[in-house]
Each structure stands twice: as C-alpha cells, then as structure tokens.
C-alpha cells in the first residue's frame, strides 16, 4: 500500500506530544524514578517521624540547640532537601539521560527514522521529564508542608510561601532539565559533567565574591527562595557573607532565558549531530 | 500512556489538589484551626481608613504563656498597670482578652492612637471610679464616653475640670458589650464615626494586605507605614535616613515557652531591599565571627534567620526559654549590684 502523496510530516509540537506520550511511561517506571522516589521520600519520612514525636509529647524540635517552629523547619527542608539537592540532582539524572539513554540502548535510530523533526524528540522527552519530575516532587513538598508546618505554625500564614516554593521548584526542575538535556546531547559522559557542575562549579562560585556566580543556575534559583538560608556550616557562613540576591525580575528573566537557550541548543545539537552507535 | 501511568498521575494530582485546597481554605481563614476572618479583627471597624499602622495582641494567650510566667519573675510589675486599675477598675492581667490599636499619625486633628480593648468589664464600676477620679461622662452617637480630666495630684485633692482642649483630653468609650475604646477624645469620636459610616481601615487595601499576611502568624503583630513613624518628632536623623529606604514594616511574635517571630520590611525598590539585606547579612556574619565559640551567643545568632526576596527584607527569630534564664541571671546579678551599699570603689 502506498502513502497518499499529499500527506505532510507532523509539526514540531504534534510530534513532541507524540514523543511525550511514548516516553512518559518508560521514564516514570524506570529505575531512575525509584531513585527519585527515594530522594523525595526521605523528607516525607522525616516529617512523619517529627510529627509522630510531637504527637507523642515531644515539647519542641531543636536545630543547632535552638527550638524552632514548624514553618522554620519546613524552610530548612526546602533549602536542604529540595533547592540544594533534589532539584539539581534530578535535573542532572533525568536531563542527561534524555538522549544519552536512547544512544546507549541503541534505540535512537527508531526515533530518528520517524518523519518528525529531531528537535521534537528532545522537546517531547523534555516535556515527559517535566511531567514525571513535577508529579513526583511537588506532592512530596505538599506532604512535608502539611505534616511539618502545623507544628507551632499556621498553614494559612505559610500558604503563600508554599506557592512560591512549588513554583520555584518547578522552575528549577525546568531550568536544570534544559541545561542538562543539552549536556546529554553534546557530551560523551554527561552524568559526570553534570555532577561536577552541580556539586563543584555551582558550590564554588556561590561561595566566592564577584560576578562568577551569575554563570550558575543556583544563583538565580536561590534568590527566589522565600525562606531564610540555613547557617549550619562554615560554607553556609561564607555563603551568608558573600550572598547576593538578584532582583525577582532578573531571576525570572535569566532563568527563562537559560531554559529557552539550552533547550534550543539541545534540539539543535541533536539535529546536527551524527550519532555513531557502538556495536 | 499506560493505565498504570494514568493512575499514578491521577493520584499525584489528587495529593496536590487536596494539599493546595487545604492551604487555600487555611489561608482564607487565617490558619487552621479556624481563628478569625482574613479581613482582620472585628475591632478594625472602629479604626479610620487613613490609619498608618495597626497593632494586635492576644493578651490572654500571652498572659497565660510559660514565657510570660518566666518573664514575670524578672520584670517588676508596672505602675501604669496599677494606676489603670485604681482609676478604672480594669485589671490588665485578668480582664483583657485582646487589644487592637490603630495609629493615624501625629496629626492632632485625627486624634493619634485609638486602642480597642476586648474583655470582661464592669461598665458601671469603671464609670463610677473614673468619675471619682475627676472624669466627666457624655453620650456621643449613642455611645457612653468618659472624658478623663486632669487633676492636681500635688495637693492631694481631686478637682474636676472642664476639658480645655479636646486634643489633650483622654477618653474611654463603651462601644459594645465587652469592647472599650481608649485614646484622645477626638480619636475615640472618630472611631465611632467610622464604624457608623463603614469608612474603616478595612477599606485601606495597602495596609490590609499586610494585616492579612500577619494575622494568624503570631499572638501579637504590628503593621505600619514607616514614613509615618519616621516623620514623628524625636526620631533621630540617622534613623530617619536609614528608614527612608523602607516603605512598610510588619512584625509578629508567637509566644509559648519561648518567643518566635518575624520582622518584615518592604523597601521602596529592589535596590534598597538588596542594600538592607546586605546590611542584615553582614551584621549577622560579623556577629558570628566575633562570637567565636561562645555557644550561647552562637545559639542566639542561629536563632536569627534573614529572609526575603524582591522588595521584601525579613528576619525570623526564635528566643528559646534558655535565653529567659540568661536574662533572669543578668537581672539577678544587676539587682545584687544595686542592693549593695555604695562603696568608694563602686561609686567611682
């Protein structure tokens, strides 16, 4: 049977949505998601333990020998578990694997032989990553909030901060995902590069005075966090001295630029690159 | 998309919807459990719309707190409290539940501060005692007003005087059962007027935005325009210069065994806020460096957390019960020194 002569190739958005539909289940039920569930499950478990202890009669929760209320603990968790760890780590693990996994599994050929733009493959997989990450991470944040904040705090009073937290975590996942999807499309060992960027470069430039911190995602992301930065270590002390918070508009604008630019670069890199599958 | 994926997405979305709906309900009810309406305490109906500041204190909770009991051992009982009891029969510690104060700046025509006290009062006794101390009584728009006239204490006699100028005459008004208004007579009368015309502070959207945010965040809170405070005479020029960058300030404290709270300032622009944050961060960092390994100082500094984004600059703090013990110790030491007879060495 022959194809109709006037049948046109699907557009980028339609093709991206098809790839999204195809990739979402694979991504959601992969070993990476078990890893992600463990990462985001830890603060929930900790919150349950704290709540149970308080219900059993513990008088208060102490951090650094200081009694702290629920909203403060929630703020510390947002910093320690989510902003500084979960968001960049998930960005690295998922972002770098969007294309690299298809290459490693030698299945990228099947995607590239379809009559769709190569850029749509990147976009579709990126959307699947975003759906996967947000539908796992954000409920975890909400559960932690519901468990922790009522311990000495008010849900109503901290609701606006929660909305900001959810938004900034979603933005962080989007921006880190875009950056590392480009890394995954370009570099041979993207995971190593990604971990070095997150735990090496970003930590270093954030602790140094000067303009270098502007070449990091953390600088713009951490500027959006509505909670107090924890000061629990020497690094935190240095960070608090040299900390600069960019204006809200600048943070949002720069993160939007980073996301669009790196997503475009990733799509372009995949479109131009000749993938040689090792036998 | 497989069936399993759909179930997962549905479950996840359900958690988010339930969580956000709970938060939304709590937000509009100013915190769970339900406390008060988001439009602030009902007493705000007597505070004029042009108020520059509003303060609230849940006196009952504060008086019953462990913190207050500890502090009571340190602080002497106030003479003003005893004077109020002698003149009006109001016992600050037992009779009052909440206090709301509205400030309208220093304009004498607007009357200054109006304090609205809710509690259990014996109205006839208050009136009788006040009259015995030289007050006069009048009715203004259906509300009983006690005008507090000055008396000559030096002679030991009570000489009732007619109010010579309203701006200098204090007044107590019985607004509702269990609700008193205290302040300059012009402020009290204005409060009665605005409650009738409904031109109250809840119409002031700018101020109410901060009131809504502070309400439910603590047992006591205060919100105010900073320029109104800094324009007051008596504020040092250096303080005025520093405060010029700040437009609004809000603070709240929650009191139980210790005290936790937050102070929030809204700067005029992002740059001013950034400078303020730098000052706060620098001061805290310097404090940590200076405090060295002193665990008490470190604990106190760790209890202070700077926060804020955009035009907002904030500090949250926790004063644990141990700090009260430290204050107790210092106060005890001071008392010990003051009780000692002055010797040649100590007088120098």
HADDOCK unambig.tbl for C-alpha pairs under 7 A between the chains (distance, minus, plus):
assign (segid A and resid 21 and name CA) (segid B and resid 1 and name CA) 5.61 0.50 0.50
assign (segid A and resid 22 and name CA) (segid B and resid 1 and name CA) 6.70 0.50 0.50
assign (segid A and resid 24 and name CA) (segid B and resid 1 and name CA) 6.80 0.50 0.50
assign (segid A and resid 25 and name CA) (segid B and resid 1 and name CA) 5.87 0.50 0.50
assign (segid A and resid 25 and name CA) (segid B and resid 2 and name CA) 6.46 0.50 0.50
assign (segid A and resid 25 and name CA) (segid B and resid 5 and name CA) 5.89 0.50 0.50
assign (segid A and resid 64 and name CA) (segid B and resid 299 and name CA) 6.98 0.50 0.50
assign (segid A and resid 65 and name CA) (segid B and resid 299 and name CA) 6.55 0.50 0.50
assign (segid A and resid 66 and name CA) (segid B and resid 299 and name CA) 6.28 0.50 0.50
assign (segid A and resid 66 and name CA) (segid B and resid 303 and name CA) 6.48 0.50 0.50
assign (segid A and resid 66 and name CA) (segid B and resid 320 and name CA) 6.54 0.50 0.50
assign (segid A and resid 67 and name CA) (segid B and resid 320 and name CA) 6.02 0.50 0.50
assign (segid A and resid 68 and name CA) (segid B and resid 318 and name CA) 6.65 0.50 0.50
assign (segid A and resid 135 and name CA) (segid B and resid 9 and name CA) 6.72 0.50 0.50
assign (segid A and resid 135 and name CA) (segid B and resid 12 and name CA) 5.81 0.50 0.50
assign (segid A and resid 139 and name CA) (segid B and resid 12 and name CA) 6.29 0.50 0.50
assign (segid A and resid 139 and name CA) (segid B and resid 15 and name CA) 5.97 0.50 0.50
assign (segid A and resid 139 and name CA) (segid B and resid 16 and name CA) 5.45 0.50 0.50
assign (segid A and resid 142 and name CA) (segid B and resid 16 and name CA) 6.72 0.50 0.50
assign (segid A and resid 142 and name CA) (segid B and resid 19 and name CA) 5.95 0.50 0.50
assign (segid A and resid 154 and name CA) (segid B and resid 31 and name CA) 4.92 0.50 0.50
assign (segid A and resid 154 and name CA) (segid B and resid 32 and name CA) 6.34 0.50 0.50
assign (segid A and resid 154 and name CA) (segid B and resid 216 and name CA) 6.83 0.50 0.50
assign (segid A and resid 154 and name CA) (segid B and resid 217 and name CA) 6.53 0.50 0.50
assign (segid A and resid 155 and name CA) (segid B and resid 23 and name CA) 6.06 0.50 0.50
assign (segid A and resid 155 and name CA) (segid B and resid 26 and name CA) 5.88 0.50 0.50
assign (segid A and resid 155 and name CA) (segid B and resid 27 and name CA) 6.96 0.50 0.50
assign (segid A and resid 155 and name CA) (segid B and resid 31 and name CA) 5.23 0.50 0.50
assign (segid A and resid 155 and name CA) (segid B and resid 32 and name CA) 6.20 0.50 0.50
assign (segid A and resid 156 and name CA) (segid B and resid 23 and name CA) 6.02 0.50 0.50
assign (segid A and resid 156 and name CA) (segid B and resid 26 and name CA) 4.25 0.50 0.50
assign (segid A and resid 156 and name CA) (segid B and resid 27 and name CA) 3.58 0.50 0.50
assign (segid A and resid 156 and name CA) (segid B and resid 30 and name CA) 5.01 0.50 0.50
assign (segid A and resid 156 and name CA) (segid B and resid 31 and name CA) 3.89 0.50 0.50
assign (segid A and resid 156 and name CA) (segid B and resid 32 and name CA) 6.69 0.50 0.50
assign (segid A and resid 157 and name CA) (segid B and resid 27 and name CA) 6.33 0.50 0.50
assign (segid A and resid 157 and name CA) (segid B and resid 30 and name CA) 6.39 0.50 0.50
assign (segid A and resid 157 and name CA) (segid B and resid 31 and name CA) 6.05 0.50 0.50
assign (segid A and resid 157 and name CA) (segid B and resid 213 and name CA) 6.45 0.50 0.50
assign (segid A and resid 157 and name CA) (segid B and resid 216 and name CA) 6.29 0.50 0.50
assign (segid A and resid 157 and name CA) (segid B and resid 217 and name CA) 5.60 0.50 0.50
assign (segid A and resid 159 and name CA) (segid B and resid 23 and name CA) 5.63 0.50 0.50
assign (segid A and resid 159 and name CA) (segid B and resid 27 and name CA) 6.18 0.50 0.50
assign (segid A and resid 223 and name CA) (segid B and resid 309 and name CA) 6.60 0.50 0.50
assign (segid A and resid 224 and name CA) (segid B and resid 309 and name CA) 6.13 0.50 0.50
assign (segid A and resid 226 and name CA) (segid B and resid 307 and name CA) 6.44 0.50 0.50
assign (segid A and resid 226 and name CA) (segid B and resid 308 and name CA) 5.57 0.50 0.50
assign (segid A and resid 226 and name CA) (segid B and resid 309 and name CA) 6.20 0.50 0.50
assign (segid A and resid 227 and name CA) (segid B and resid 307 and name CA) 5.55 0.50 0.50
assign (segid A and resid 228 and name CA) (segid B and resid 305 and name CA) 5.31 0.50 0.50
assign (segid A and resid 228 and name CA) (segid B and resid 306 and name CA) 5.25 0.50 0.50
assign (segid A and resid 228 and name CA) (segid B and resid 307 and name CA) 4.26 0.50 0.50
assign (segid A and resid 237 and name CA) (segid B and resid 285 and name CA) 6.77 0.50 0.50
assign (segid A and resid 240 and name CA) (segid B and resid 281 and name CA) 6.21 0.50 0.50
assign (segid A and resid 240 and name CA) (segid B and resid 285 and name CA) 6.82 0.50 0.50
assign (segid A and resid 241 and name CA) (segid B and resid 281 and name CA) 6.31 0.50 0.50
assign (segid A and resid 241 and name CA) (segid B and resid 282 and name CA) 5.98 0.50 0.50
assign (segid A and resid 241 and name CA) (segid B and resid 285 and name CA) 5.91 0.50 0.50
assign (segid A and resid 245 and name CA) (segid B and resid 274 and name CA) 6.87 0.50 0.50
assign (segid A and resid 247 and name CA) (segid B and resid 270 and name CA) 5.91 0.50 0.50
assign (segid A and resid 247 and name CA) (segid B and resid 310 and name CA) 5.17 0.50 0.50
assign (segid A and resid 248 and name CA) (segid B and resid 309 and name CA) 6.72 0.50 0.50
assign (segid A and resid 248 and name CA) (segid B and resid 310 and name CA) 4.94 0.50 0.50
